[in-house]
Amino acid sequence: MIAEHADGRRLQGVPGRAAVVAVGMRALHRAGVQTWGTKSFEFWTLLVAALGIVRPRALLELGSGRSTQYLAEYALKEKVPFVSVEQSRAWRRRVQHGLHAGLVGGSFVHRVPVAADGWYDVERLDRVVTFECDGVYVDGPVGAREGVGRAARGGARAAAWLAAKAPAPRLLVVDDVDRPENLELFDTLTTPSRLERFFLSYRPGPHQENVVAIAYPADAAARIRQVCEAAGIPLTADRPGAC
Ligand SMILES: C[S@@+](CC[C@H](N)C(=O)[O-])C[C@H]1O[C@@H](n2cnc3c(N)ncnc32)[C@H](O)[C@@H]1O
């Protein structure tokens, strides 16, 4: 749909290109259609190494996807509790089918809708996350930043709920810390636990550069550093945006 004059002025009463794209994105999101690339091979290598070295005893994920394969596989083999929380019904179904197709049994993926303020409905969250976790992977909800609704990832309610569920985290992953609200959440969750913090850039699409943050205790950091050096994973302690 053309929503602008040739000189760029908006046509009266006709939605702009951004609004049209947002409607399309919301429709694709509701249908469970993927519209972005996944994280890098280096990141998945790092995640598997970190799981194997830190050995968390209970796992929580916010925002399901490819990562759920790795976390569910670990949980299944290590017999530790794991819940993956997903806001979209269609996407939850798709990820759960993917797990079964990949020969990972169990039903790890739970749908929890977002509340009016954009973060998850906490009453529903508490119903599915009934244990304290020491491994946390934050990659949801998606919404305002992605053009698929009102959901927002950072904020006081997110930090308070996560801090209560993971009072002593040993493995923490927060995606998209190139966005200030996510970096702030990562800082808030890692500050009391004295975990070491690292960052890895990756390209989910040709025009995007994302940064994922990971934190773990110092003894694990020494061993994970060796893996990164051997596998050529450019993990850095430099915060995004820092020179
Ligand atoms: C952020 S991505 C990746 C998640 C996963 N933790 C990983 O690392 O592989 C997954 C999120 O994208 C959302 N999603 C699914 N389809 C989408 C679409 N078409 N557009 C935007 N987001 C979508 C899902 O609701 C889900 O919470």
Ligand as a Chemical Component Dictionary entry (heavy atoms), coordinates in Angstrom:
data_LIG
# 
_chem_comp.id                   LIG 
_chem_comp.type                 NON-POLYMER 
_chem_comp.pdbx_formal_charge   0 
_chem_comp.three_letter_code    LIG 
# 
loop_
_chem_comp_atom.comp_id 
_chem_comp_atom.atom_id 
_chem_comp_atom.alt_atom_id 
_chem_comp_atom.type_symbol 
_chem_comp_atom.charge 
_chem_comp_atom.model_Cartn_x 
_chem_comp_atom.model_Cartn_y 
_chem_comp_atom.model_Cartn_z 
_chem_comp_atom.pdbx_ordinal 
LIG C1  C1  C 0  13.212 -13.676 20.299 1  
LIG S1  S1  S 1  12.914 -15.045 19.332 2  
LIG C2  C2  C 0  14.116 -16.265 19.804 3  
LIG C3  C3  C 0  13.881 -16.930 21.087 4  
LIG C4  C4  C 0  14.797 -17.960 21.613 5  
LIG N1  N1  N 0  15.023 -17.700 23.020 6  
LIG C5  C5  C 0  16.133 -18.171 20.914 7  
LIG O1  O1  O 0  17.167 -17.651 21.371 8  
LIG O2  O2  O -1 16.179 -18.903 19.935 9  
LIG C6  C6  C 0  11.461 -15.792 19.885 10 
LIG C7  C7  C 0  10.307 -14.877 20.168 11 
LIG O3  O3  O 0  9.904  -14.314 18.946 12 
LIG C8  C8  C 0  8.511  -14.246 18.928 13 
LIG N2  N2  N 0  8.055  -14.353 17.542 14 
LIG C9  C9  C 0  7.555  -15.420 16.901 15 
LIG N3  N3  N 0  7.192  -15.110 15.646 16 
LIG C10 C10 C 0  7.492  -13.804 15.485 17 
LIG C11 C11 C 0  7.367  -12.911 14.405 18 
LIG N4  N4  N 0  6.853  -13.283 13.252 19 
LIG N5  N5  N 0  7.801  -11.672 14.584 20 
LIG C12 C12 C 0  8.346  -11.268 15.754 21 
LIG N6  N6  N 0  8.475  -12.088 16.825 22 
LIG C13 C13 C 0  8.059  -13.327 16.685 23 
LIG C14 C14 C 0  7.984  -15.364 19.756 24 
LIG O4  O4  O 0  6.798  -14.937 20.393 25 
LIG C15 C15 C 0  9.119  -15.645 20.719 26 
LIG O5  O5  O 0  8.847  -15.176 22.011 27 
# 
loop_
_chem_comp_bond.comp_id 
_chem_comp_bond.atom_id_1 
_chem_comp_bond.atom_id_2 
_chem_comp_bond.value_order 
_chem_comp_bond.pdbx_ordinal 
LIG C1  S1  SING 1  
LIG S1  C2  SING 2  
LIG S1  C6  SING 3  
LIG C2  C3  SING 4  
LIG C3  C4  SING 5  
LIG C4  N1  SING 6  
LIG C4  C5  SING 7  
LIG C5  O1  DOUB 8  
LIG C5  O2  SING 9  
LIG C6  C7  SING 10 
LIG C7  O3  SING 11 
LIG C7  C15 SING 12 
LIG O3  C8  SING 13 
LIG C8  N2  SING 14 
LIG C8  C14 SING 15 
LIG N2  C9  SING 16 
LIG N2  C13 SING 17 
LIG C9  N3  DOUB 18 
LIG N3  C10 SING 19 
LIG C10 C11 SING 20 
LIG C10 C13 DOUB 21 
LIG C11 N4  SING 22 
LIG C11 N5  DOUB 23 
LIG N5  C12 SING 24 
LIG C12 N6  DOUB 25 
LIG N6  C13 SING 26 
LIG C14 O4  SING 27 
LIG C14 C15 SING 28 
LIG C15 O5  SING 29 
# 
